[in-house]
Amino acid sequence: MILPIVAYGDPVLKKRGTEISKDYPKLEQVIANMYESMYGAFGVGLAAPQVGLSIRLFLVDTTPFADDESYSPEEQAELKAFKRTFINAKILEESGEEWDFNEGCLSIPNVREDVSRCPKIKVEYQDEDFKTHVEEFDGLIARVIQHEYDHIEGVLFTDKVSTLKKRLLKGKLTNISKGKTSVDYRMRFPNISKKRS
């Protein structure tokens, strides 16, 4: 089932998610719905707070990036094959020289900004079967994981831009929270009058 994506301005996006256990209610269904919602919105990642759940769960599928010819065939193959569910993730280490990349977010439609992040990360997480993994990721995959990880920490990519950029974006972000934006996927806007929803 496709769930509405929670828009900028909803308090759930600023809350730190809580850890979950394997007896979390209907977890399998929640994960399936999140994948369906992510694909329905043409996303490469989706975190539980973006569907209104304040829990430490996010998904990543970098397949859409595999069509970008600026990547080597090896990188394209890696991006095409990467699909993962992260439960109770913790970034243990971030390393390397920070690099900028133009990021967007399903909760903040039609806004993109350069965000600086470390190229390598080490993450501890549990998969859908609650097996614990400790893995290292780099490049674009690391970036998508960092972006989604920020969501479960209550951080948005717009929090990472300069004060000047934040001021310039203020009007756009306010409009998004009021539903004054055009999107081709279902959204839930926090400051929209009930008549319009």
Backbone as ProteinMPNN parsed JSONL, in Angstrom:
{"seq_chain_A": "MILPIVAYGDPVLKKRGTEISKDYPKLEQVIANMYESMYGAFGVGLAAPQVGLSIRLFLVDTTPFADDESYSPEEQAELKAFKRTFINAKILEESGEEWDFNEGCLSIPNVREDVSRCPKIKVEYQDEDFKTHVEEFDGLIARVIQHEYDHIEGVLFTDKVSTLKKRLLKGKLTNISKGKTSVDYRMRFPNISKKRS", "coords_chain_A": {"N_chain_A": [[0.839, -1.189, 0.0], [0.571, 2.169, -0.899], [1.867, 4.76, 0.953], [1.202, 8.091, 2.205], [3.705, 10.593, 1.779], [5.27, 12.324, 4.33], [5.3, 15.816, 4.649], [7.68, 18.554, 4.74], [7.917, 20.39, 7.788], [6.269, 18.93, 9.397], [6.214, 17.781, 12.723], [7.168, 15.16, 13.198], [9.318, 14.734, 11.528], [11.412, 15.974, 12.749], [12.01, 14.609, 14.978], [13.938, 12.306, 16.934], [14.234, 9.004, 15.993], [12.931, 5.995, 17.581], [14.428, 2.944, 18.759], [13.601, -0.314, 17.498], [12.13, -3.606, 18.026], [12.017, -7.091, 16.976], [9.366, -7.714, 17.372], [7.874, -5.552, 16.663], [4.79, -4.062, 15.801], [3.269, -5.435, 12.939], [5.581, -5.277, 11.286], [6.714, -6.376, 8.932], [4.795, -5.704, 7.026], [4.875, -2.92, 7.233], [7.455, -2.402, 6.224], [7.173, -3.419, 3.597], [5.163, -1.672, 2.647], [6.577, 0.712, 2.807], [8.619, 0.337, 0.878], [7.019, 0.18, -1.425], [5.898, 2.743, -1.381], [8.193, 4.331, -1.639], [9.123, 3.584, -4.208], [6.888, 4.387, -5.654], [7.137, 7.102, -5.49], [9.398, 7.565, -6.854], [11.834, 7.452, -5.444], [15.153, 7.003, -3.966], [15.678, 6.314, -1.489], [14.11, 5.924, 1.703], [12.891, 6.915, 4.802], [11.456, 5.849, 7.923], [10.306, 8.044, 9.504], [9.419, 9.654, 7.428], [7.076, 8.561, 6.61], [5.553, 9.031, 8.713], [6.259, 7.558, 10.983], [7.965, 7.371, 13.95], [10.475, 5.825, 14.155], [13.53, 3.82, 14.132], [14.228, 3.071, 11.244], [15.037, 2.567, 7.895], [15.111, 2.546, 4.258], [17.064, 1.717, 1.368], [17.572, 1.951, -2.077], [19.566, 2.016, -4.666], [19.307, 1.68, -7.383], [18.155, 3.451, -9.483], [20.26, 5.299, -9.911], [22.067, 3.887, -11.386], [21.801, 4.231, -14.088], [23.163, 6.479, -14.739], [25.566, 7.751, -16.742], [27.936, 8.88, -15.993], [29.177, 7.41, -14.152], [31.468, 4.694, -13.616], [31.443, 1.436, -15.299], [31.699, -0.523, -13.294], [30.93, 0.859, -10.972], [28.314, 1.459, -11.734], [27.227, -1.122, -11.842], [27.399, -1.829, -9.147], [25.704, 0.097, -7.976], [23.308, -0.638, -9.17], [22.834, -3.066, -7.995], [22.38, -2.564, -5.343], [20.302, -2.806, -2.686], [18.714, -2.342, 0.293], [17.537, -2.88, 3.634], [17.552, -1.056, 6.566], [17.651, -1.409, 9.965], [17.497, -0.013, 13.183], [19.93, 1.378, 12.839], [23.346, 2.473, 13.294], [25.728, 4.887, 12.732], [29.023, 4.258, 12.844], [31.437, 5.282, 12.136], [32.784, 7.95, 10.202], [34.613, 8.864, 7.405], [37.35, 10.288, 5.435], [37.779, 12.89, 2.913], [35.459, 15.478, 2.921], [32.806, 15.796, 0.502], [30.851, 17.55, -1.924], [27.466, 17.179, -2.967], [24.549, 17.347, -4.919], [21.623, 17.289, -3.285], [18.287, 16.021, -2.789], [14.949, 15.597, -1.445], [12.211, 13.496, -0.657], [10.359, 14.466, 1.156], [10.677, 17.133, 0.948], [9.819, 18.442, -1.575], [10.896, 19.524, -4.865], [13.078, 21.044, -4.074], [16.504, 21.434, -4.073], [19.814, 21.089, -2.91], [23.361, 21.627, -2.512], [25.125, 19.41, -0.486], [27.508, 18.722, 1.971], [29.363, 15.85, 2.664], [31.064, 13.088, 4.308], [32.998, 10.684, 2.433], [33.192, 7.996, 3.147], [31.76, 5.479, 5.208], [31.109, 3.616, 8.223], [28.858, 1.294, 9.284], [26.613, -0.005, 11.679], [23.952, -2.218, 11.749], [20.642, -3.738, 11.711], [19.122, -6.311, 9.767], [16.059, -7.249, 7.981], [15.548, -9.658, 9.243], [16.537, -9.268, 11.688], [19.212, -9.776, 12.003], [22.451, -8.824, 12.931], [24.656, -6.568, 11.335], [27.88, -5.289, 10.471], [29.105, -2.982, 8.394], [31.058, -1.453, 5.741], [30.68, 1.384, 3.671], [30.923, 3.293, 0.637], [31.221, 6.326, -1.382], [28.447, 7.126, -3.507], [26.508, 5.384, -2.469], [27.111, 5.414, 0.257], [26.47, 8.066, 0.764], [23.667, 8.185, 0.297], [22.824, 6.513, 2.342], [23.704, 8.032, 4.559], [22.062, 10.288, 4.285], [19.499, 9.173, 4.68], [19.887, 8.129, 7.226], [20.203, 10.467, 8.682], [17.517, 11.259, 8.743], [16.382, 9.48, 10.65], [17.538, 10.49, 12.825], [16.337, 12.852, 13.158], [17.103, 14.908, 11.502], [17.22, 17.058, 8.69], [18.172, 17.445, 5.208], [18.235, 20.117, 4.578], [18.934, 21.282, 6.927], [21.605, 21.248, 6.898], [22.669, 23.114, 5.241], [24.112, 26.37, 4.461], [23.619, 29.321, 6.563], [22.746, 31.496, 5.075], [21.69, 30.233, 2.764], [19.631, 28.861, 4.036], [17.991, 30.986, 4.787], [17.249, 31.903, 2.268], [15.762, 29.759, 1.408], [13.577, 29.702, 3.054], [10.938, 30.729, 2.423], [10.1, 28.942, 0.372], [10.106, 26.53, 1.794], [8.167, 27.019, 3.736], [5.943, 27.233, 2.073], [5.847, 24.584, 1.12], [5.145, 23.198, 3.462], [2.56, 24.098, 3.672], [1.336, 22.894, 1.597], [1.593, 24.084, -0.837], [2.837, 23.263, -3.416], [3.918, 21.365, -6.257], [3.504, 17.969, -6.754], [4.013, 14.577, -7.871], [3.222, 12.435, -6.362], [1.658, 10.9, -3.475], [1.157, 13.013, -0.677], [1.39, 14.209, 2.73], [0.516, 17.079, 4.228], [1.546, 19.277, 6.809], [0.533, 21.839, 7.487], [-1.843, 22.368, 6.165], [-5.115, 23.399, 5.249], [-7.93, 21.624, 6.44], [-9.984, 21.352, 4.597], [-8.883, 21.162, 2.069], [-7.509, 18.731, 1.928]], "CA_chain_A": [[0.0, 0.0, 0.0], [1.358, 3.406, -0.971], [1.579, 5.674, 2.063], [1.562, 9.472, 1.866], [4.987, 11.064, 2.296], [5.086, 13.457, 5.241], [5.982, 16.997, 4.131], [8.442, 19.467, 5.596], [7.101, 21.132, 8.746], [5.644, 18.003, 10.332], [7.14, 17.535, 13.843], [7.757, 13.81, 13.17], [10.581, 14.792, 10.785], [12.452, 16.563, 13.602], [12.149, 13.754, 16.16], [14.879, 11.189, 16.826], [13.469, 7.754, 15.999], [13.232, 5.043, 18.649], [14.813, 1.604, 18.298], [12.489, -1.264, 17.487], [12.505, -5.015, 18.138], [11.353, -7.872, 15.919], [7.916, -7.818, 17.588], [7.2, -4.291, 16.303], [3.541, -4.444, 15.121], [3.159, -5.499, 11.467], [6.824, -4.744, 10.713], [6.874, -6.834, 7.541], [3.869, -4.895, 6.225], [5.408, -1.551, 7.246], [8.593, -2.382, 5.29], [6.627, -3.592, 2.233], [4.488, -0.411, 2.291], [7.596, 1.75, 2.601], [9.239, 0.11, -0.449], [6.027, 0.554, -2.442], [5.778, 4.207, -1.343], [9.441, 4.889, -2.177], [9.121, 3.401, -5.668], [5.793, 5.202, -6.183], [7.578, 8.505, -5.517], [10.683, 7.562, -7.583], [12.917, 7.747, -4.509], [16.245, 6.027, -3.83], [15.745, 6.026, -0.066], [12.943, 6.394, 2.449], [13.005, 6.638, 6.234], [10.151, 5.718, 8.589], [9.655, 9.321, 9.837], [8.804, 10.243, 6.229], [5.704, 8.049, 6.494], [4.895, 9.345, 9.978], [6.632, 6.652, 12.067], [9.184, 7.843, 14.596], [11.273, 4.641, 14.506], [14.837, 3.755, 13.464], [14.091, 2.177, 10.092], [15.052, 3.208, 6.573], [15.405, 1.684, 3.113], [17.861, 2.325, 0.306], [17.71, 1.209, -3.335], [20.252, 2.991, -5.542], [19.171, 1.262, -8.785], [17.984, 4.532, -10.463], [21.536, 5.961, -10.214], [22.877, 3.026, -12.245], [21.679, 4.695, -15.477], [23.993, 7.668, -14.913], [26.767, 7.323, -17.465], [29.16, 9.48, -15.452], [29.791, 6.391, -13.294], [32.136, 3.59, -14.332], [30.597, 0.234, -15.349], [31.747, -1.203, -11.98], [30.077, 1.638, -10.061], [26.928, 1.272, -12.182], [26.808, -2.467, -11.422], [27.24, -1.784, -7.691], [24.499, 0.888, -7.693], [22.158, -1.41, -9.641], [22.629, -4.23, -7.122], [22.275, -2.202, -3.923], [18.967, -2.619, -2.109], [18.93, -2.759, 1.675], [16.698, -2.368, 4.722], [18.373, -0.773, 7.747], [16.877, -1.285, 11.204], [18.326, 0.38, 14.339], [21.287, 1.673, 12.342], [24.237, 3.422, 13.979], [26.953, 5.157, 11.975], [30.123, 4.122, 13.802], [32.604, 6.044, 11.681], [32.717, 8.662, 8.916], [36.005, 9.222, 7.122], [37.666, 10.819, 4.111], [37.574, 14.324, 2.7], [34.061, 15.76, 2.587], [32.526, 16.197, -0.878], [29.514, 18.102, -2.138], [26.592, 16.526, -3.938], [23.258, 18.004, -4.941], [20.648, 16.37, -2.701], [16.875, 16.36, -2.699], [14.277, 14.768, -0.437], [10.788, 13.332, -0.971], [9.567, 15.29, 2.092], [10.919, 18.545, 0.617], [9.814, 18.383, -3.037], [11.326, 20.656, -5.712], [14.182, 21.784, -3.459], [17.765, 20.683, -4.126], [20.954, 21.894, -2.469], [24.613, 20.898, -2.313], [25.382, 19.04, 0.906], [28.846, 18.182, 2.155], [29.388, 14.646, 3.513], [32.253, 12.233, 4.194], [32.77, 9.672, 1.404], [33.209, 6.612, 3.66], [31.112, 5.281, 6.501], [31.016, 2.27, 8.79], [27.517, 1.26, 9.867], [26.086, -1.221, 12.321], [22.493, -2.21, 11.582], [19.995, -5.041, 11.63], [18.31, -6.487, 8.555], [14.647, -7.596, 8.266], [15.518, -10.832, 10.138], [17.195, -8.797, 12.91], [20.621, -10.173, 12.075], [23.27, -7.613, 13.025], [25.756, -6.443, 10.373], [28.732, -4.102, 10.519], [29.621, -2.887, 7.024], [31.585, -0.167, 5.281], [30.138, 1.811, 2.382], [31.534, 4.552, 0.196], [30.649, 6.991, -2.557], [27.035, 7.498, -3.561], [25.739, 4.529, -1.557], [27.341, 5.972, 1.602], [25.737, 9.337, 0.848], [22.222, 7.917, 0.441], [22.653, 5.988, 3.709], [23.851, 9.165, 5.489], [20.867, 11.124, 4.15], [18.381, 8.479, 5.348], [20.25, 8.037, 8.641], [19.853, 11.779, 9.248], [16.069, 11.28, 9.012], [16.039, 8.81, 11.911], [18.125, 11.329, 13.876], [15.558, 14.09, 13.192], [17.852, 15.932, 10.755], [16.894, 17.15, 7.263], [19.33, 17.949, 4.457], [18.208, 21.586, 4.603], [19.582, 21.716, 8.178], [23.051, 21.184, 6.694], [23.114, 24.172, 4.329], [24.55, 27.597, 5.143], [22.577, 30.195, 7.114], [22.226, 32.291, 3.961], [20.826, 29.332, 1.977], [18.422, 28.599, 4.851], [17.126, 32.175, 4.679], [16.718, 31.934, 0.897], [14.82, 28.648, 1.233], [12.501, 29.807, 4.041], [9.625, 30.876, 1.767], [9.777, 27.69, -0.319], [9.824, 25.503, 2.8], [6.871, 27.365, 4.321], [4.933, 26.854, 1.081], [5.737, 23.117, 1.098], [4.388, 22.779, 4.652], [1.15, 24.469, 3.45], [0.817, 22.165, 0.442], [1.709, 24.904, -2.055], [3.914, 22.692, -4.219], [3.32, 20.346, -7.116], [4.177, 16.673, -6.667], [3.246, 13.525, -8.545], [3.029, 11.312, -5.441], [0.817, 11.282, -2.329], [1.851, 13.667, 0.429], [0.598, 14.696, 3.866], [1.058, 18.394, 4.561], [1.187, 19.597, 8.191], [-0.149, 23.124, 7.698], [-2.829, 22.563, 5.108], [-6.441, 23.439, 5.853], [-8.567, 20.308, 6.284], [-10.88, 21.352, 3.436], [-8.174, 20.829, 0.826], [-6.863, 17.414, 1.903]], "C_chain_A": [[0.886, 1.255, 0.0], [0.906, 4.357, 0.138], [1.907, 7.101, 1.649], [2.902, 9.846, 2.507], [4.728, 12.324, 3.129], [5.931, 14.639, 4.754], [6.722, 17.772, 5.208], [7.503, 20.225, 6.528], [6.395, 20.236, 9.744], [6.637, 17.678, 11.449], [7.81, 16.158, 13.817], [9.124, 13.805, 12.471], [11.728, 15.349, 11.625], [12.699, 15.748, 14.876], [13.176, 12.66, 15.895], [14.062, 9.898, 16.949], [13.876, 6.832, 17.137], [13.588, 3.69, 18.045], [13.593, 0.691, 18.36], [13.035, -2.681, 17.658], [11.707, -5.791, 17.097], [9.854, -8.038, 16.159], [7.195, -6.484, 17.367], [5.959, -4.651, 15.477], [3.617, -4.328, 13.594], [4.404, -4.973, 10.753], [7.011, -5.123, 9.241], [6.024, -5.982, 6.597], [4.366, -3.445, 6.118], [6.531, -1.434, 6.215], [8.107, -2.496, 3.847], [5.958, -2.297, 1.76], [5.503, 0.701, 2.015], [8.297, 1.581, 1.254], [8.292, 0.563, -1.554], [5.896, 2.082, -2.538], [7.004, 4.872, -1.949], [9.46, 4.773, -3.7], [8.046, 4.254, -6.324], [6.175, 6.666, -6.319], [8.933, 8.659, -6.222], [11.855, 7.964, -6.682], [13.986, 6.675, -4.524], [16.449, 5.666, -2.361], [14.483, 6.548, 0.59], [13.121, 5.972, 3.904], [11.617, 6.649, 6.868], [9.514, 7.06, 8.992], [8.953, 9.968, 8.643], [7.427, 9.664, 5.928], [5.011, 8.151, 7.855], [5.246, 8.446, 11.147], [7.969, 7.061, 12.663], [10.018, 6.661, 15.117], [12.551, 4.611, 13.665], [14.817, 2.696, 12.357], [14.187, 3.004, 8.825], [15.455, 2.207, 5.51], [16.249, 2.456, 2.119], [17.839, 1.393, -0.901], [18.282, 2.184, -4.363], [20.15, 2.645, -7.027], [19.01, 2.432, -9.766], [19.287, 5.25, -10.844], [22.387, 5.169, -11.209], [22.827, 3.455, -13.718], [22.558, 5.902, -15.777], [25.338, 7.275, -15.523], [28.053, 7.979, -16.971], [29.855, 8.511, -14.483], [30.418, 5.303, -14.141], [31.206, 2.382, -14.368], [30.564, -0.517, -14.005], [30.82, -0.494, -10.98], [28.606, 1.452, -10.429], [26.386, -0.083, -11.717], [26.536, -2.501, -9.915], [25.95, -1.041, -7.306], [23.239, 0.101, -8.058], [21.81, -2.538, -8.66], [22.321, -3.864, -5.677], [20.84, -1.905, -3.498], [19.043, -3.168, -0.691], [17.927, -2.117, 2.62], [17.584, -2.223, 5.954], [17.468, -0.57, 8.957], [17.854, -0.974, 12.343], [19.769, 0.698, 13.953], [22.023, 2.664, 13.24], [25.423, 3.639, 13.067], [28.088, 5.184, 12.994], [31.289, 5.03, 13.449], [32.295, 6.733, 10.359], [34.137, 9.106, 8.631], [36.175, 9.727, 5.696], [37.356, 12.297, 4.019], [36.152, 14.581, 2.227], [33.911, 16.203, 1.135], [31.071, 16.642, -0.98], [28.756, 17.292, -3.172], [25.235, 17.188, -3.805], [22.183, 17.024, -4.468], [19.231, 16.931, -2.759], [16.235, 15.425, -1.691], [12.792, 14.69, -0.779], [9.897, 14.178, -0.06], [9.702, 16.782, 1.8], [10.962, 18.654, -0.918], [10.268, 19.684, -3.704], [12.363, 21.564, -5.061], [15.412, 20.887, -3.52], [18.883, 21.613, -3.692], [22.189, 21.014, -2.357], [24.814, 20.662, -0.821], [26.744, 18.362, 0.959], [28.808, 16.989, 3.105], [30.701, 13.896, 3.316], [31.967, 11.103, 3.194], [32.701, 8.235, 1.924], [32.54, 6.545, 5.018], [31.185, 3.815, 6.92], [29.721, 2.249, 9.579], [27.234, -0.081, 10.525], [24.569, -1.137, 12.198], [21.963, -3.633, 11.637], [19.18, -5.105, 10.351], [16.884, -6.89, 8.97], [14.523, -8.786, 9.214], [16.184, -10.533, 11.48], [18.575, -9.423, 13.127], [21.425, -8.884, 12.078], [24.423, -7.675, 12.028], [26.577, -5.211, 10.717], [29.401, -4.044, 9.156], [30.169, -1.5, 6.739], [31.014, 0.121, 3.905], [30.867, 3.067, 1.961], [30.794, 5.125, -1.006], [29.174, 7.306, -2.405], [26.174, 6.668, -2.61], [25.877, 5.052, -0.124], [26.524, 7.24, 1.794], [24.241, 9.103, 1.054], [21.942, 7.389, 1.855], [22.734, 7.131, 4.724], [22.601, 10.051, 5.483], [19.692, 10.482, 4.91], [18.628, 8.355, 6.848], [19.922, 9.354, 9.349], [18.369, 11.839, 9.614], [15.734, 10.617, 10.343], [16.671, 9.513, 13.112], [17.373, 12.663, 13.997], [16.225, 15.245, 12.462], [17.451, 15.89, 9.282], [18.09, 17.732, 6.512], [19.382, 19.469, 4.446], [18.812, 22.136, 5.895], [21.091, 21.847, 7.977], [23.576, 22.27, 5.748], [23.454, 25.441, 5.116], [23.357, 28.435, 5.622], [21.936, 31.026, 6.008], [21.265, 31.452, 3.117], [19.526, 29.067, 2.727], [17.453, 29.764, 4.738], [16.467, 32.224, 3.305], [15.643, 30.862, 0.683], [13.56, 28.793, 2.084], [11.101, 29.858, 3.408], [9.173, 29.589, 1.098], [9.352, 26.617, 0.682], [8.477, 25.747, 3.471], [5.749, 26.956, 3.372], [4.733, 25.346, 1.028], [4.888, 22.651, 2.276], [2.895, 23.082, 4.501], [0.542, 23.754, 2.247], [0.876, 22.949, -0.853], [2.927, 24.447, -2.85], [3.289, 21.646, -5.123], [4.175, 19.078, -7.067], [3.338, 15.632, -7.383], [3.194, 12.255, -7.687], [2.229, 11.825, -4.244], [1.658, 11.907, -1.234], [0.863, 14.049, 1.516], [1.258, 15.988, 4.329], [0.62, 18.823, 5.964], [0.348, 20.848, 8.356], [-1.185, 23.426, 6.622], [-4.215, 22.597, 5.778], [-7.151, 22.129, 5.519], [-9.453, 20.229, 5.041], [-10.178, 20.841, 2.187], [-7.66, 19.392, 0.773], [-7.8, 16.285, 1.518]], "O_chain_A": [[1.819, 1.377, 0.794], [-0.27, 4.706, 0.244], [2.797, 7.31, 0.825], [3.188, 9.458, 3.639], [4.058, 13.256, 2.685], [7.122, 14.489, 4.481], [6.437, 17.663, 6.401], [6.424, 20.654, 6.117], [5.969, 20.692, 10.805], [7.785, 17.335, 11.166], [8.905, 15.999, 14.356], [9.981, 12.979, 12.782], [12.892, 15.209, 11.25], [13.488, 16.14, 15.736], [13.279, 12.147, 14.78], [13.294, 9.728, 17.897], [15.014, 6.871, 17.605], [13.116, 3.333, 16.966], [12.681, 0.895, 19.162], [14.224, -2.934, 17.466], [10.838, -5.237, 16.424], [9.134, -8.457, 15.253], [6.064, -6.297, 17.815], [6.054, -5.455, 14.55], [3.973, -3.287, 13.041], [4.294, -4.299, 9.729], [7.411, -4.299, 8.419], [6.469, -5.593, 5.517], [4.289, -2.827, 5.057], [6.561, -0.488, 5.427], [8.57, -1.763, 2.974], [6.153, -1.871, 0.622], [5.317, 1.519, 1.114], [8.547, 2.566, 0.56], [8.7, 1.239, -2.498], [5.797, 2.639, -3.631], [6.886, 5.853, -2.683], [9.772, 5.737, -4.399], [8.25, 4.786, -7.415], [5.621, 7.389, -7.147], [9.539, 9.73, -6.196], [12.744, 8.71, -7.092], [13.767, 5.573, -5.029], [17.282, 4.824, -2.027], [13.861, 7.493, 0.104], [13.457, 4.824, 4.197], [10.72, 7.361, 6.416], [8.302, 7.217, 8.844], [8.007, 10.736, 8.817], [6.691, 10.198, 5.098], [4.025, 7.462, 8.121], [4.617, 8.539, 12.201], [8.985, 7.096, 11.967], [10.238, 6.508, 16.318], [12.65, 5.276, 12.634], [15.322, 1.585, 12.523], [13.507, 4.021, 8.686], [16.052, 1.17, 5.797], [16.169, 3.681, 2.031], [18.06, 0.19, -0.766], [17.578, 3.06, -4.864], [20.836, 3.255, -7.847], [19.67, 2.424, -10.805], [19.413, 5.753, -11.961], [23.317, 5.713, -11.804], [23.702, 3.089, -14.503], [22.688, 6.306, -16.933], [26.137, 6.567, -14.909], [29.137, 7.674, -17.469], [30.98, 8.76, -14.049], [29.959, 5.022, -15.248], [30.278, 2.296, -13.563], [29.534, -1.075, -13.625], [30.049, -1.124, -10.257], [27.754, 1.307, -9.553], [25.247, -0.187, -11.261], [25.572, -3.117, -9.462], [25.203, -1.483, -6.433], [22.232, 0.161, -7.352], [20.646, -2.914, -8.516], [22.032, -4.743, -4.865], [20.247, -0.901, -3.893], [19.397, -4.33, -0.493], [17.52, -0.969, 2.436], [18.283, -3.161, 6.338], [16.625, 0.327, 8.971], [18.91, -1.599, 12.45], [20.708, 0.33, 14.66], [21.429, 3.552, 13.851], [26.069, 2.672, 12.662], [28.11, 6.026, 13.892], [32.03, 5.488, 14.319], [31.622, 6.165, 9.498], [34.801, 9.662, 9.505], [35.275, 9.611, 4.864], [36.754, 12.882, 4.919], [35.693, 13.981, 1.255], [34.774, 16.897, 0.598], [30.197, 16.185, -0.243], [29.337, 16.785, -4.132], [24.817, 17.547, -2.704], [21.869, 16.053, -5.157], [19.016, 18.143, -2.774], [16.907, 14.553, -1.14], [12.182, 15.694, -1.147], [8.799, 14.565, -0.459], [8.946, 17.597, 2.328], [12.016, 18.927, -1.491], [10.056, 20.781, -3.186], [12.51, 22.722, -5.452], [15.38, 19.737, -3.082], [18.901, 22.787, -4.06], [22.084, 19.808, -2.135], [24.693, 21.576, -0.006], [27.083, 17.541, 0.108], [28.286, 17.091, 4.216], [31.366, 14.046, 2.291], [30.838, 10.618, 3.111], [32.207, 7.349, 1.226], [32.719, 7.42, 5.866], [31.304, 2.911, 6.093], [29.507, 3.094, 10.449], [27.57, -1.142, 9.997], [23.972, -0.106, 12.506], [22.723, -4.601, 11.614], [18.62, -4.106, 9.901], [16.545, -6.874, 10.154], [13.518, -8.919, 9.913], [16.372, -11.429, 12.304], [19.041, -9.58, 14.256], [21.127, -7.958, 11.324], [25.084, -8.704, 11.893], [26.043, -4.21, 11.196], [30.169, -4.935, 8.795], [29.809, -0.517, 7.386], [30.878, -0.777, 3.075], [31.369, 3.819, 2.797], [29.883, 4.511, -1.562], [28.707, 7.697, -1.335], [25.226, 7.181, -2.015], [24.896, 5.127, 0.617], [25.953, 7.462, 2.862], [23.62, 9.755, 1.895], [20.953, 7.766, 2.484], [21.923, 7.195, 5.648], [22.141, 10.503, 6.531], [18.989, 11.147, 5.671], [17.697, 8.461, 7.648], [19.426, 9.355, 10.475], [17.998, 12.392, 10.65], [14.897, 11.124, 11.091], [16.384, 9.183, 14.262], [17.72, 13.502, 14.828], [15.959, 16.412, 12.751], [17.352, 14.814, 8.694], [18.921, 18.425, 7.098], [20.46, 20.05, 4.317], [19.164, 23.313, 5.962], [21.777, 22.477, 8.782], [24.776, 22.341, 5.482], [23.118, 25.559, 6.294], [22.235, 28.272, 5.142], [20.723, 31.235, 6.006], [20.164, 31.897, 2.792], [18.45, 29.049, 2.13], [16.244, 29.567, 4.61], [15.285, 32.545, 3.183], [14.731, 31.039, -0.124], [12.579, 28.084, 1.86], [10.2, 29.122, 3.81], [8.018, 29.183, 1.23], [8.381, 25.893, 0.463], [7.732, 24.805, 3.744], [4.735, 26.405, 3.798], [3.605, 24.868, 0.908], [4.01, 21.805, 2.111], [2.059, 22.419, 5.115], [-0.622, 23.974, 1.911], [0.287, 22.546, -1.855], [3.925, 25.163, -2.942], [2.238, 21.095, -4.796], [5.383, 19.106, -7.302], [2.12, 15.768, -7.497], [3.13, 11.143, -8.212], [2.133, 13.032, -4.024], [2.732, 11.408, -0.897], [-0.335, 14.193, 1.269], [2.409, 15.991, 4.765], [-0.567, 18.741, 6.281], [-0.47, 20.921, 9.273], [-1.378, 24.575, 6.224], [-4.446, 21.896, 6.763], [-6.982, 21.592, 4.424], [-9.648, 19.145, 4.492], [-10.786, 20.175, 1.35], [-7.398, 18.877, -0.314], [-7.382, 15.129, 1.459]]}, "name": "protein", "num_of_chains": 1, "seq": "MILPIVAYGDPVLKKRGTEISKDYPKLEQVIANMYESMYGAFGVGLAAPQVGLSIRLFLVDTTPFADDESYSPEEQAELKAFKRTFINAKILEESGEEWDFNEGCLSIPNVREDVSRCPKIKVEYQDEDFKTHVEEFDGLIARVIQHEYDHIEGVLFTDKVSTLKKRLLKGKLTNISKGKTSVDYRMRFPNISKKRS"}
